Amino acid sequence: MNAIVMSLQLMNSDINTRGQTTKDKILEDISDANLVKRFIKGDRRAFDRIVERYEKKIFAIGFRIIGNEDEALDIAQETFIKAYEHIGSFHGDSKLFTWLYRIATNCSINALRKKKLMEVFLSGKERSYSSTPSPDPEQQFDAITIRERVNRAVETLPPKQKSVFILRQFEGLRFTEIAVIMKRSVGGVKATYFHAVRKLQKQLGDLMKE
């Protein structure tokens, strides 16, 4: 467990390249598959390199889904801990980043569900996902306010719809990649995505008017 913590400390600090050993420099250019093999054989620095390579992307997906920096850091940490503990189950059937994205997405969805359940518990009533936020009559539809409206609308989507929409629109992944990450059919992912788009169109229809 100490090795995991040491690896994850890289997420909160710049990587200091001074004093790198020859082995460290070799690890910078090694493939993901070989990093996994080296780690399984006992080279813990190989896992450090995996963290360095994907920490920003994993944090970004957590932040996009959960919308909070501290919680996104927790999700990233949980993702790499799970990867550390279960990397033996990675057989190279998909890319390493796809496997990590799947873990991060599942962690994010679980965190989002807990967050929404807590909101329901504290408010004493169910939250409506389809309710349209009432815009301020004097609101200026400049770039900032439009982005805020879009972000608020995305926040109202159910967890799976939100995840698929974010992976497609903000992370730029193809439907086939999202299907692998979420362990669903491509058709199911597309259906979920278009349901999300329709809900957003209902909420943001006024922004599309000339």
N, CA and C of each residue as an Amber inpcrd file, in Angstrom:
protein
   630
   0.8230000  -1.2120000   0.0000000   0.0000000   0.0000000   0.0000000
   0.8520000   1.2560000   0.0000000   2.0060000   1.2270000   0.6830000
   2.8920000   2.3830000   0.6810000   3.3680000   2.7010000  -0.7200000
   3.5900000   1.6630000  -1.5190000   4.0330000   1.8730000  -2.8950000
   2.9690000   2.6010000  -3.6970000   1.6920000   2.2770000  -3.4070000
   0.5940000   2.9450000  -4.1110000   0.5770000   4.4140000  -3.7550000
   0.6700000   4.7170000  -2.4750000   0.6390000   6.1040000  -2.0170000
   1.7860000   6.8890000  -2.6230000   2.9720000   6.2810000  -2.6620000
   4.1270000   6.9570000  -3.2300000   3.9020000   7.2690000  -4.7030000
   3.2800000   6.3380000  -5.4230000   2.9980000   6.5720000  -6.8340000
   1.9820000   7.6890000  -7.0090000   0.9530000   7.6980000  -6.1720000
  -0.1140000   8.6760000  -6.3150000   0.3000000  10.0640000  -5.8710000
   1.3780000  10.1910000  -5.1260000   1.8540000  11.5050000  -4.7290000
   2.2890000  12.3180000  -5.9330000   2.5720000  11.6470000  -7.0280000
   2.9640000  12.3360000  -8.2480000   1.8380000  13.2130000  -8.7700000
   0.6020000  12.9070000  -8.3860000  -0.5460000  13.6320000  -8.9040000
  -0.6380000  15.0410000  -8.3590000   0.0140000  15.3370000  -7.2540000
  -0.0820000  16.6500000  -6.6320000   1.2210000  17.4310000  -6.7100000
   2.1550000  16.9800000  -7.5200000   3.4280000  17.6760000  -7.6370000
   3.9880000  17.5200000  -9.0220000   4.8790000  18.4510000  -9.4140000
   5.5300000  18.3510000 -10.7160000   6.5330000  17.2190000 -10.6680000
   6.7190000  16.5850000 -11.7980000   7.6650000  15.4780000 -11.8600000
   9.0690000  16.0610000 -11.9600000   9.9190000  15.7060000 -11.0160000
  11.2870000  16.2110000 -10.9890000  12.1780000  15.2530000 -11.7720000
  12.6890000  15.7440000 -12.9050000  13.4750000  14.8750000 -13.7740000
  14.9480000  14.8710000 -13.4180000  15.3810000  15.6910000 -12.4680000
  16.7770000  15.6980000 -12.0840000  17.1340000  14.4140000 -11.3510000
  18.3090000  13.9190000 -11.6170000  18.7670000  12.7300000 -10.9090000
  18.1230000  11.4520000 -11.3840000  17.4960000  11.5020000 -12.5810000
  16.8840000  10.2840000 -13.1030000  17.9630000   9.2540000 -13.4110000
  17.6810000   8.0140000 -13.1100000  18.5890000   6.9370000 -13.4550000
  18.3680000   6.5620000 -14.9120000  19.2950000   5.8170000 -15.4590000
  19.1480000   5.3460000 -16.8360000  17.8790000   4.5240000 -16.9850000
  17.5810000   3.7200000 -15.9430000  16.3770000   2.8840000 -15.9810000
  15.1190000   3.7410000 -16.0290000  15.1050000   4.8620000 -15.2570000
  13.9500000   5.7500000 -15.2670000  13.7250000   6.3290000 -16.6560000
  14.8210000   6.7220000 -17.3150000  14.7030000   7.3100000 -18.6390000
  14.2160000   6.2930000 -19.6560000  14.6480000   5.0480000 -19.5110000
  14.1820000   3.9830000 -20.4010000  12.6770000   3.7870000 -20.2540000
  12.1780000   3.8830000 -19.0120000  10.7530000   3.6740000 -18.7540000
   9.8910000   4.7410000 -19.4150000  10.4660000   5.9160000 -19.6950000
   9.6940000   6.9920000 -20.3080000   9.1970000   6.6090000 -21.6870000
   9.9610000   5.8230000 -22.4140000   9.6280000   5.4910000 -23.7960000
   9.0720000   4.0880000 -23.9820000   8.9960000   3.3250000 -22.9210000
   8.5340000   1.9430000 -23.0340000   7.0240000   1.9080000 -23.2510000
   6.5500000   0.8910000 -23.9560000   5.1150000   0.7730000 -24.2570000
   4.3220000   0.4300000 -23.0070000   3.0200000   0.6960000 -23.0630000
   2.1330000   0.3760000 -21.9320000   2.1850000  -1.1120000 -21.6090000
   2.1310000  -1.9350000 -22.6510000   2.1110000  -3.3890000 -22.4480000
   3.3660000  -3.8500000 -21.7150000   4.5110000  -3.2970000 -22.0880000
   5.7630000  -3.6960000 -21.4420000   5.8660000  -3.1340000 -20.0240000
   5.2710000  -1.9600000 -19.8030000   5.2390000  -1.4160000 -18.4400000
   4.4520000  -2.3470000 -17.5240000   3.3250000  -2.8400000 -18.0240000
   2.5130000  -3.7670000 -17.2410000   3.3120000  -5.0350000 -16.9300000
   3.9830000  -5.5730000 -17.9380000   4.7750000  -6.7830000 -17.7330000
   5.8720000  -6.5580000 -16.7010000   6.5540000  -5.4150000 -16.7880000
   7.6370000  -5.1250000 -15.8470000   7.0930000  -4.9810000 -14.4270000
   5.9290000  -4.3420000 -14.3150000   5.3490000  -4.1570000 -12.9780000
   4.9580000  -5.4960000 -12.3640000   4.3340000  -6.3590000 -13.1680000
   3.9240000  -7.6720000 -12.6750000   5.1440000  -8.4780000 -12.2080000
   6.2820000  -8.2490000 -12.8610000   7.5080000  -8.9560000 -12.4860000
   8.1920000  -8.3380000 -11.2720000   7.6490000  -7.2170000 -10.7680000
   8.1850000  -6.6420000  -9.5400000   8.8200000  -5.2730000  -9.6560000
   8.8260000  -4.6800000 -10.8620000   9.4080000  -3.3450000 -11.0390000
   8.3460000  -2.2940000 -10.7270000   8.3500000  -1.8010000  -9.4930000
   7.3180000  -0.8610000  -9.0690000   7.4270000   0.4880000  -9.7610000
   8.6110000   0.8220000 -10.2550000   8.7580000   2.0840000 -10.9620000
   7.9720000   2.0740000 -12.2720000   7.6910000   0.9030000 -12.7800000
   6.8780000   0.7930000 -13.9920000   5.4630000   1.3250000 -13.7320000
   4.9390000   1.0430000 -12.5360000   3.6100000   1.5660000 -12.2070000
   3.6590000   3.0810000 -12.0130000   4.7580000   3.5920000 -11.4500000
   4.9270000   5.0440000 -11.3360000   4.8020000   5.6950000 -12.7120000
   5.4020000   5.0480000 -13.6940000   5.3710000   5.5960000 -15.0520000
   3.9640000   5.5640000 -15.6180000   3.1940000   4.5280000 -15.3120000
   1.7990000   4.4530000 -15.7630000   1.0020000   5.6100000 -15.1690000
   1.2250000   5.8830000 -13.8850000   0.5380000   6.9990000 -13.2270000
   0.9100000   8.3090000 -13.9030000   2.2060000   8.5200000 -14.1300000
   2.6740000   9.7560000 -14.7700000   2.0430000   9.9430000 -16.1450000
   1.9030000   8.8580000 -16.8570000   1.4230000   8.9050000 -18.2410000
  -0.0610000   9.2330000 -18.3320000  -0.8490000   8.7820000 -17.3500000
  -2.3020000   8.9030000 -17.4800000  -2.9930000   9.6950000 -16.3670000
  -2.2430000  10.2360000 -15.4140000  -2.8740000  10.9100000 -14.2760000
  -3.7460000  12.0880000 -14.7020000  -3.2880000  12.8860000 -15.6660000
  -4.0590000  14.0600000 -16.0860000  -5.3610000  13.6550000 -16.7700000
  -5.2990000  12.6350000 -17.6250000  -6.5070000  12.1860000 -18.3210000
  -7.5150000  11.5830000 -17.3590000  -7.0070000  10.8190000 -16.3860000
  -7.9100000  10.1900000 -15.4150000  -8.5480000  11.2480000 -14.5160000
  -7.7570000  12.2320000 -14.1070000  -8.3180000  13.3350000 -13.3120000
  -9.3780000  14.0740000 -14.1230000  -9.1030000  14.3060000 -15.4160000
 -10.0280000  15.0680000 -16.2590000 -11.3780000  14.3820000 -16.3840000
 -11.3760000  13.0550000 -16.5720000 -12.6530000  12.3630000 -16.7190000
 -13.4270000  12.3990000 -15.4060000 -12.7300000  12.2640000 -14.2820000
 -13.4070000  12.3620000 -12.9860000 -13.9890000  13.7400000 -12.7600000
 -13.2360000  14.7660000 -13.1280000 -13.6980000  16.1470000 -12.9420000
 -14.8900000  16.4450000 -13.8430000 -14.8300000  15.9590000 -15.0770000
 -15.9410000  16.1920000 -15.9980000 -17.2350000  15.5910000 -15.4700000
 -17.1470000  14.4140000 -14.8820000 -18.3500000  13.7070000 -14.4330000
 -18.8300000  14.2180000 -13.0810000 -17.9060000  14.4120000 -12.1500000
 -18.3140000  14.7600000 -10.7840000 -18.3740000  16.2610000 -10.5560000
 -17.5680000  17.0380000 -11.3140000 -17.6470000  18.4990000 -11.2450000
 -17.0010000  19.1340000 -10.0380000 -16.1350000  18.4030000  -9.3500000
 -15.4800000  18.9440000  -8.1600000 -14.0270000  18.4780000  -8.1640000
 -13.1000000  19.4220000  -7.9940000 -11.6770000  19.1010000  -8.1140000
 -11.2130000  18.1140000  -7.0480000 -11.5930000  18.3470000  -5.7970000
 -11.1620000  17.4560000  -4.7170000 -11.7160000  16.0500000  -4.9090000
 -12.9830000  15.9590000  -5.2910000 -13.5860000  14.6480000  -5.5130000
 -12.9700000  13.9680000  -6.7310000 -12.5970000  14.7550000  -7.7350000
 -11.9380000  14.1910000  -8.9150000 -10.5720000  13.6150000  -8.5520000
  -9.8600000  14.2810000  -7.6530000  -8.5840000  13.7520000  -7.1720000
  -8.7900000  12.4320000  -6.4310000  -9.8600000  12.3720000  -5.6310000
 -10.1800000  11.1260000  -4.9250000 -10.4880000  10.0100000  -5.9130000
 -11.2290000  10.3510000  -6.9770000 -11.5770000   9.3610000  -7.9890000
 -10.3170000   8.8780000  -8.7010000  -9.4110000   9.8060000  -9.0240000
  -8.1580000   9.4270000  -9.6810000  -7.3460000   8.5000000  -8.7820000
  -7.2980000   8.8350000  -7.5010000  -6.5550000   8.0020000  -6.5560000
  -7.1750000   6.6070000  -6.4700000  -8.5150000   6.5690000  -6.3730000
  -9.2080000   5.2790000  -6.3040000  -8.9680000   4.4710000  -7.5740000
  -8.9440000   5.1570000  -8.7200000  -8.7170000   4.4850000 -10.0000000
  -7.3580000   3.7990000 -10.0220000  -6.3130000   4.5180000  -9.6150000
  -4.9730000   3.9470000  -9.6670000  -4.7540000   2.8820000  -8.5860000
  -5.4360000   3.0270000  -7.4530000  -5.3530000   1.9770000  -6.4310000
  -5.9710000   0.6860000  -6.9600000  -7.1520000   0.8140000  -7.5970000
  -7.7950000  -0.3680000  -8.1690000  -6.9280000  -0.9760000  -9.2730000
  -6.3180000  -0.0990000 -10.0870000  -5.4460000  -0.5870000 -11.1560000
  -4.2470000  -1.3190000 -10.5650000  -3.6770000  -0.7700000  -9.5050000
  -2.5270000  -1.3820000  -8.8290000  -2.8830000  -2.7710000  -8.3040000
  -4.0730000  -2.8570000  -7.7300000  -4.4840000  -4.1170000  -7.0990000
  -4.9290000  -5.1760000  -8.1030000  -5.4140000  -4.7360000  -9.2760000
  -6.0140000  -5.6910000 -10.2130000  -5.3140000  -5.7120000 -11.5710000
  -4.1270000  -5.1500000 -11.6590000  -3.4650000  -5.0730000 -12.9600000
  -3.1540000  -6.4580000 -13.5290000  -3.1260000  -7.4570000 -12.6640000
  -2.9190000  -8.8220000 -13.1340000  -4.0570000  -9.3130000 -14.0090000
  -5.2360000  -8.6570000 -13.8950000  -6.3920000  -9.0540000 -14.7110000
  -6.3830000  -8.3760000 -16.0770000  -5.4120000  -7.4610000 -16.2860000
  -5.3070000  -6.8040000 -17.5880000  -4.5170000  -7.7180000 -18.5240000
  -5.1800000  -8.1940000 -19.5780000  -4.5600000  -9.1670000 -20.4690000
  -4.2110000  -8.5860000 -21.8350000  -4.3930000  -7.2610000 -21.9780000
  -4.0430000  -6.6310000 -23.2440000  -5.0850000  -6.7720000 -24.3220000
  -6.3160000  -7.1920000 -23.9520000  -7.3860000  -7.2990000 -24.9430000
  -7.7880000  -5.9220000 -25.4700000  -7.5940000  -4.9070000 -24.6490000
  -7.8390000  -3.5210000 -25.0470000  -6.6120000  -2.7040000 -24.6580000
  -6.6170000  -1.4400000 -25.0480000  -5.5010000  -0.5770000 -24.6740000
  -5.5290000  -0.3260000 -23.1660000  -4.3660000  -0.0560000 -22.5920000
  -4.2920000   0.2030000 -21.1550000  -5.1270000   1.4200000 -20.7790000
  -5.0730000   2.4720000 -21.6030000  -5.8300000   3.6770000 -21.2660000
  -7.3270000   3.3930000 -21.2780000  -7.7840000   2.4820000 -22.1520000
  -9.1940000   2.1010000 -22.1850000  -9.5740000   1.3890000 -20.8930000
  -8.7170000   0.5120000 -20.4280000  -8.9400000  -0.2090000 -19.1760000
  -8.9840000   0.7640000 -18.0020000  -8.0630000   1.7340000 -17.9770000
  -8.0360000   2.7380000 -16.9110000  -9.2600000   3.6430000 -16.9840000
  -9.6600000   4.0360000 -18.2050000 -10.8440000   4.8730000 -18.3840000
 -12.0830000   4.1700000 -17.8500000 -12.1400000   2.8420000 -18.0880000
 -13.2870000   2.0770000 -17.6110000 -13.3640000   2.1250000 -16.0900000
 -12.2250000   1.9400000 -15.4460000 -12.1820000   1.9980000 -13.9800000
 -12.5720000   3.3860000 -13.5040000 -11.9980000   4.4200000 -14.1350000
 -12.2660000   5.8070000 -13.7350000 -13.7320000   6.1600000 -13.9440000
 -14.2920000   5.7210000 -15.0500000 -15.7020000   6.0090000 -15.3340000
 -16.6100000   5.3390000 -14.3080000 -16.3350000   4.0870000 -13.9890000
 -17.1400000   3.3820000 -12.9810000 -17.0230000   4.0450000 -11.6130000
 -15.8030000   4.4310000 -11.2410000 -15.6020000   5.1240000  -9.9590000
 -16.3610000   6.4460000  -9.9510000 -16.3410000   7.1550000 -11.0730000
 -17.0190000   8.4510000 -11.1730000 -18.5270000   8.2970000 -11.0890000
 -19.0490000   7.2830000 -11.7900000 -20.4990000   7.0480000 -11.7640000
 -20.9520000   6.6820000 -10.3550000 -20.1930000   5.8300000  -9.6880000
 -20.5390000   5.4480000  -8.3150000 -20.5080000   6.6550000  -7.3910000
 -19.4860000   7.4940000  -7.5500000 -19.3810000   8.7040000  -6.7190000
 -20.5330000   9.6510000  -7.0060000 -20.9030000   9.7600000  -8.2880000
 -21.9980000  10.6570000  -8.6670000 -23.3200000  10.1590000  -8.0980000
 -23.5450000   8.8610000  -8.1380000 -24.7820000   8.3030000  -7.5780000
 -24.8790000   8.5710000  -6.0870000 -23.7550000   8.3700000  -5.3740000
 -23.7460000   8.6330000  -3.9370000 -24.0180000  10.1020000  -3.6570000
 -23.4430000  10.9590000  -4.4940000 -23.6180000  12.3980000  -4.3260000
 -25.0770000  12.7870000  -4.5290000 -25.7010000  12.2340000  -5.5680000
 -27.0980000  12.5600000  -5.8500000 -28.0220000  11.9920000  -4.7680000
 -27.7050000  10.7840000  -4.2760000 -28.4990000  10.2170000  -3.1960000
 -28.4050000  11.0730000  -1.9410000 -27.2130000  11.5980000  -1.6670000
 -27.0390000  12.4630000  -0.5160000 -27.8360000  13.7570000  -0.6870000
 -27.8500000  14.2940000  -1.9180000 -28.6230000  15.5140000  -2.1740000
 -30.1100000  15.2640000  -1.9440000 -30.5810000  14.0920000  -2.4020000
 -31.9890000  13.7390000  -2.1990000 -32.2830000  13.6030000  -0.7110000
 -31.3690000  12.9530000   0.0080000 -31.5560000  12.7490000   1.4420000
 -31.6080000  14.0930000   2.1880000 -30.7040000  14.9910000   1.8290000
 -30.6330000  16.2840000   2.5240000 -31.8000000  17.1930000   2.1540000
 -32.2590000  17.1000000   0.9010000 -33.3490000  17.9740000   0.4630000
 -34.7080000  17.4180000   0.8620000 -34.7600000  16.0990000   1.1010000
 -36.0210000  15.4730000   1.4960000 -36.9550000  15.1970000   0.3460000
 -36.4630000  15.3610000  -0.8840000 -37.3070000  15.0830000  -2.0430000
 -36.4300000  14.6760000  -3.2090000 -37.0510000  13.9920000  -4.1830000
 -36.2990000  13.5560000  -5.3430000 -35.9800000  14.7420000  -6.2290000
 -34.8070000  14.6670000  -6.8460000 -34.3900000  15.7130000  -7.7620000
 -34.8960000  15.3880000  -9.1590000 -35.4910000  16.3490000  -9.8220000
 -36.0120000  16.1310000 -11.1660000 -34.9200000  16.3500000 -12.1890000
 -34.6740000  15.3460000 -13.0090000 -33.6410000  15.4570000 -14.0240000
 -34.1270000  16.2120000 -15.2580000 -35.4340000  16.3080000 -15.4140000
 -35.9590000  16.9080000 -16.6300000 -36.4020000  18.3490000 -16.4470000
 -36.2600000  18.8850000 -15.2530000 -36.6900000  20.2550000 -15.0100000
 -35.7710000  21.2330000 -15.7150000 -36.3580000  22.2460000 -16.3300000
 -35.5840000  23.2580000 -17.0400000 -35.2500000  24.4010000 -16.0970000
 -33.9580000  24.7390000 -15.9120000 -33.5970000  25.8380000 -15.0370000
 -34.1540000  27.1500000 -15.5640000 -34.6340000  27.9950000 -14.6560000
 -35.1960000  29.2820000 -15.0510000 -34.0860000  30.3030000 -15.2200000
 -33.8390000  30.7250000 -16.4490000 -32.7670000  31.6890000 -16.6600000
 -33.1460000  33.0700000 -16.1610000 -32.1800000  33.8100000 -15.7580000
 -32.3750000  35.1900000 -15.3490000 -32.8080000  35.9890000 -16.5630000
 -33.9220000  36.7470000 -16.5040000 -34.3890000  37.5190000 -17.6560000
 -33.3410000  38.4810000 -18.1950000 -32.4590000  38.9390000 -17.3270000
 -31.4510000  39.9000000 -17.7400000 -30.1220000  39.2310000 -18.1000000
 -30.1430000  37.8980000 -18.1780000 -28.8980000  37.1780000 -18.4350000
 -28.3540000  37.5060000 -19.8140000 -27.0820000  37.7380000 -19.8820000
 -26.4220000  38.0120000 -21.1480000 -25.8420000  36.7030000 -21.6730000
 -26.2480000  36.3550000 -22.8930000 -25.8100000  35.0760000 -23.4500000
 -24.4370000  35.2050000 -24.1180000 -23.4520000  35.5400000 -23.3250000
 -22.0940000  35.5580000 -23.8420000 -21.4780000  34.1790000 -23.6380000
 -20.2230000  34.0330000 -23.9940000 -19.5820000  32.7170000 -23.9550000
 -19.6060000  32.1060000 -22.5600000 -19.3920000  32.9170000 -21.5310000
 -19.3180000  32.4050000 -20.1590000 -20.6760000  31.9060000 -19.6930000
 -21.7070000  32.7140000 -19.9030000 -23.0310000  32.3170000 -19.4150000
 -23.5690000  31.1130000 -20.1860000 -23.2480000  31.0260000 -21.4710000
 -23.6870000  29.8800000 -22.2550000 -23.0230000  28.6100000 -21.7320000
 -21.7250000  28.7100000 -21.4640000 -21.0080000  27.5470000 -20.9390000
 -21.5790000  27.1250000 -19.5950000 -21.9410000  28.0970000 -18.7610000
 -22.5170000  27.7810000 -17.4510000 -23.8650000  27.0820000 -17.6180000
 -24.6700000  27.5640000 -18.5720000 -25.9690000  26.9280000 -18.8250000
 -25.7820000  25.4830000 -19.2830000 -24.8350000  25.2790000 -20.1830000
 -24.5850000  23.9290000 -20.7020000 -24.1100000  23.0130000 -19.5830000
 -23.1840000  23.5130000 -18.7650000 -22.6630000  22.6970000 -17.6530000
 -23.7720000  22.3220000 -16.6800000 -24.6560000  23.2690000 -16.3810000
 -25.7610000  22.9860000 -15.4630000 -26.7000000  21.9470000 -16.0700000
 -26.9390000  22.0560000 -17.3630000 -27.8280000  21.1030000 -18.0280000
 -27.2220000  19.7000000 -18.0200000 -25.9420000  19.6120000 -18.2960000
 -25.2640000  18.3140000 -18.2820000 -25.3280000  17.7030000 -16.8900000
 -25.2440000  18.5230000 -15.8620000 -25.2950000  18.0340000 -14.4830000
 -26.6200000  17.3550000 -14.1650000 -27.6890000  17.7120000 -14.8910000
 -29.0000000  17.1270000 -14.5860000 -29.2000000  15.7500000 -15.2220000
 -28.2830000  15.3500000 -16.1020000 -28.4430000  14.0560000 -16.7610000
 -28.2280000  12.9070000 -15.7760000 -28.9380000  11.7940000 -15.9590000
 -28.6730000  10.6050000 -15.1460000 -27.2170000  10.1720000 -15.3490000
 -26.6310000   9.4880000 -14.3670000 -25.1990000   9.1630000 -14.4090000
 -24.6960000   8.5300000 -15.7030000 -25.3890000   7.5120000 -16.2110000
 -24.8950000   6.8350000 -17.4160000 -24.9690000   7.7480000 -18.6380000
 -26.0600000   8.5030000 -18.7590000 -26.1820000   9.4260000 -19.8740000
 -25.1060000  10.5170000 -19.7950000 -24.8720000  10.9940000 -18.5890000
 -23.8640000  12.0220000 -18.3960000 -22.4780000  11.4940000 -18.7720000
 -22.1680000  10.2940000 -18.3520000 -20.8590000   9.7110000 -18.6360000
 -20.6420000   9.5350000 -20.1340000 -21.6440000   8.9780000 -20.8140000
 -21.5220000   8.7650000 -22.2570000 -21.3830000  10.1040000 -22.9830000
 -22.1780000  11.0810000 -22.6090000 -22.1250000  12.3900000 -23.2570000
 -20.7550000  13.0390000 -23.0640000 -20.2270000  12.9600000 -21.8500000
 -18.9230000  13.5610000 -21.5540000 -17.8060000  12.8570000 -22.3090000
 -17.8270000  11.5280000 -22.3150000 -16.7870000  10.7790000 -23.0270000
 -16.8160000  11.0850000 -24.5210000 -18.0070000  11.3020000 -25.0640000
 -18.1470000  11.5850000 -26.4940000 -17.7920000  13.0360000 -26.8220000
 -18.3990000  13.9750000 -26.0980000 -18.2660000  15.3830000 -26.4490000
 -17.0000000  16.0400000 -25.9070000 -16.6490000  15.7450000 -24.6700000
 -15.5220000  16.4340000 -24.0450000 -14.2090000  15.6600000 -24.1660000
 -14.2910000  14.3300000 -24.1540000 -13.0800000  13.5250000 -24.2720000
 -12.8000000  13.1170000 -25.7120000 -13.8010000  13.2880000 -26.5830000
 -13.6020000  13.0220000 -28.0010000 -13.4700000  11.5550000 -28.3700000
 -14.0090000  10.6570000 -27.5440000 -13.9020000   9.2290000 -27.8230000
 -14.9590000   8.7820000 -28.8340000 -14.6200000   7.7680000 -29.6030000
 -15.5790000   7.1850000 -30.5400000 -16.5600000   6.2970000 -29.7780000
 -17.7050000   6.0440000 -30.4050000 -18.7160000   5.2030000 -29.7620000
 -18.1560000   3.8100000 -29.4760000 -17.3290000   3.3090000 -30.3720000
 -16.7460000   1.9770000 -30.1590000 -15.8450000   1.9640000 -28.9200000
 -15.1020000   3.0590000 -28.6980000 -14.2270000   3.1520000 -27.5300000
 -15.0450000   3.2560000 -26.2450000 -16.1210000   4.0410000 -26.3080000
 -16.9840000   4.2020000 -25.1320000 -17.6430000   2.8690000 -24.7850000
 -18.0260000   2.1280000 -25.8160000 -18.6570000   0.8240000 -25.5980000
 -17.7150000  -0.1180000 -24.8640000 -16.4410000  -0.0940000 -25.2240000
 -15.4530000  -0.9350000 -24.5460000 -15.2880000  -0.4940000 -23.0950000
 -15.1830000   0.8170000 -22.8870000 -14.9840000   1.3580000 -21.5440000
 -16.1450000   1.0010000 -20.6190000 -17.3710000   1.1320000 -21.1340000
 -18.5530000   0.9270000 -20.3020000 -19.1150000  -0.4830000 -20.3980000
 -18.4350000  -1.3500000 -21.1810000 -18.8640000  -2.7420000 -21.3470000
 -20.3160000  -2.8250000 -21.8050000 -20.6090000  -2.0710000 -22.8590000
 -21.9510000  -2.0770000 -23.4400000 -21.8290000  -2.2030000 -24.9480000
 -22.9390000  -2.4880000 -25.6170000 -22.9130000  -2.5700000 -27.0700000
 -22.8070000  -1.1630000 -27.6560000 -22.2920000  -1.0780000 -28.8740000
 -22.1780000   0.2210000 -29.5390000 -23.5680000   0.8300000 -29.7210000
 -24.5360000  -0.0150000 -30.0850000 -25.9040000   0.4690000 -30.2550000
 -26.4830000   1.0240000 -28.9630000 -26.2010000   0.3380000 -27.8480000
 -26.6840000   0.8160000 -26.5510000 -26.0620000   2.1450000 -26.1660000
 -24.7750000   2.2980000 -26.4630000 -24.0780000   3.5570000 -26.1630000
 -24.6550000   4.6900000 -27.0020000 -24.8940000   4.4190000 -28.2840000
 -25.4610000   5.4490000 -29.1620000 -26.8440000   5.8700000 -28.6800000
 -27.6640000   4.9010000 -28.2740000 -29.0080000   5.2100000 -27.7910000
 -28.9370000   6.0840000 -26.5420000 -28.0390000   5.7190000 -25.6220000
 -27.8700000   6.5080000 -24.3960000 -27.4220000   7.9270000 -24.7270000
 -26.4930000   8.0390000 -25.6710000 -25.9810000   9.3590000 -26.0740000
 -27.1000000  10.2270000 -26.6500000 -27.9030000   9.6640000 -27.5510000
 -28.9480000  10.4660000 -28.1890000 -30.0890000  10.8030000 -27.2260000
 -30.3290000   9.9450000 -26.2370000 -31.2890000  10.3060000 -25.1840000
 -30.7710000  11.5210000 -24.4210000 -29.4710000  11.5190000 -24.1240000
 -28.8640000  12.6520000 -23.4170000 -28.9570000  13.9150000 -24.2550000
 -28.6710000  13.8070000 -25.5450000 -28.7210000  14.9710000 -26.4410000
 -30.1280000  15.5520000 -26.4890000 -31.1340000  14.6800000 -26.5890000
 -32.5140000  15.1660000 -26.6430000 -32.9000000  15.9130000 -25.3650000
 -32.4750000  15.3930000 -24.2180000 -32.7790000  16.0720000 -22.9530000
 -32.1080000  17.4460000 -22.9040000 -30.8730000  17.5010000 -23.3720000
 -30.1520000  18.7690000 -23.3750000 -30.7780000  19.7530000 -24.3540000
 -31.2530000  19.2610000 -25.4760000 -31.8990000  20.1290000 -26.4550000
 -33.1620000  20.7590000 -25.8840000 -33.9040000  19.9700000 -25.0790000
 -35.1140000  20.5250000 -24.4580000 -34.7690000  21.6300000 -23.4650000
 -33.6760000  21.4460000 -22.7360000 -33.2930000  22.4340000 -21.7310000
 -32.6240000  23.6590000 -22.3420000 -31.9220000  23.4480000 -23.4460000
 -31.1130000  24.5280000 -24.0150000 -31.6500000  25.0180000 -25.3510000
 -32.9050000  24.6980000 -25.6340000 -33.4790000  25.0760000 -26.9230000
 -33.4260000  26.5600000 -27.1970000 -33.5740000  27.3880000 -26.1450000
 -33.5640000  28.8420000 -26.3350000 -32.2030000  29.3510000 -26.8090000
 -31.1400000  28.5980000 -26.5180000 -29.8140000  29.0220000 -26.9640000
 -29.6200000  28.7840000 -28.4600000 -30.4630000  27.9330000 -29.0380000
 -30.3110000  27.6080000 -30.4500000 -31.1000000  28.5460000 -31.3410000
 -31.9310000  29.3950000 -30.7070000 -32.7190000  30.3460000 -31.4950000
 -31.8370000  31.5140000 -31.9270000 -32.1100000  32.0200000 -33.0730000
 -31.3390000  33.1590000 -33.5760000 -31.7770000  34.4300000 -32.8530000
